[in-house]
Amino acid sequence: MQAPIHVAFVVCVGLCGAACDQANTGNRVIGPSPAAPSPSIPVERQPVQITSGADGTPVAGARVVIDYDEYYSGPNGQVEFDPYSGASTGASVDVDAPGFLPRKTRLTSTRVVTLWPVASDAEAEAVHEMVYRRGQAVDQVLTPVTAGLAGEPFYVTLPSGATSDTLAAWTAEATGFGQPFGMRYQVMTAFQYDSNEVSVVFGGAPRCAPIPTWGFCRVTDSPYEIYQVALDKARDPVTIRRVLASRFIGANPLPGLMSLQAPANQLSEFEARTVRMILLRPLPNRWPDTDR
């Protein structure tokens, strides 16, 4: 059942215990790093910063409940404490702000809480469908994306018989897809059995039902992420982009690269923002944006 959402207004490749809203995830820098706490003020009374996950800008006027105490973020997006109150690492945090999904998490040592922007009810529902439900009848859990931590790349494995032209096409598109997100891809022909790996097969006997608009489908009889791509789409740039994007998001009910009704050749701003937010969530995360 969808939680209520208050609405007002991320390109190219996402967690329940103590949540960790981070401004810096591995080698992917997303949003500003928080300022070092002043040594003259106890850590538990340092301000809590509320920011937009899209660009790191401060979110003013957010309702913030920390361990049952209610506050509102100031013009600089900070929750300030008086000498008689404060919040320690691990405290429960609930944030509600117009233009963002409601956030439920725990305070980390960074004292930064990032919010998931949505420009409308339609965008909120699209995030629900293409991230949390992925076309399923029941809500799913957004699982962490660990590639990029300690320099680990994403792997794209092509068939051993892939031609040099095909390898070059996938390498070029993977590089272009990953750059805006600070992600590194490695295209090869030897399967790595890695959780951050996408394997591709071209043509052959049908192992899944291809989506006509896309020309490929995900093989469902394997625990690994395998996509079967139509032979005539093996070097098509848009098809390659969609396979890469499928690692993060499913069909998008709004216009964009992953839309079935209004497909585009590139990620839309909304789709790119969604990928950024997935990369920003390092713990298993439940709809609408809960990792506590």
Number of C-alpha atoms within 10 A of each C-alpha: 7 10 10 10 18 18 20 12 13 21 22 25 28 21 26 14 13 17 25 24 25 24 21 15 19 16 16 20 14 21 19 16 13 14 9 8 14 9 8 7 11 12 16 15 18 22 20 24 22 28 25 19 28 22 15 16 15 21 22 19 19 23 17 22 17 21 15 11 11 13 17 19 23 16 12 14 20 24 25 16 15 9 8 6 10 20 20 18 14 17 17 19 21 21 23 20 23 20 21 26 26 23 22 23 27 25 23 19 13 19 25 21 26 28 27 26 26 25 16 17 17 13 20 21 19 23 25 21 21 22 25 24 19 21 15 10 8 9 18 17 17 24 18 16 22 17 24 20 13 10 12 16 17 24 24 24 23 22 15 11 8 15 11 8 11 15 18 13 16 25 18 15 20 27 17 17 23 18 14 15 21 17 23 21 24 15 21 18 16 13 15 14 13 11 14 18 22 23 24 22 20 17 15 10 7 12 15 14 12 17 12 9 13 20 19 26 20 21 20 12 10 8 8 16 19 20 21 24 25 18 14 10 16 24 17 15 16 17 21 24 21 22 26 21 23 20 15 21 23 20 19 26 19 19 16 21 23 28 21 17 13 13 18 14 13 18 24 20 12 22 28 22 22 26 24 25 20 24 23 28 26 20 23 19 25 19 21 22 22 22 24 21
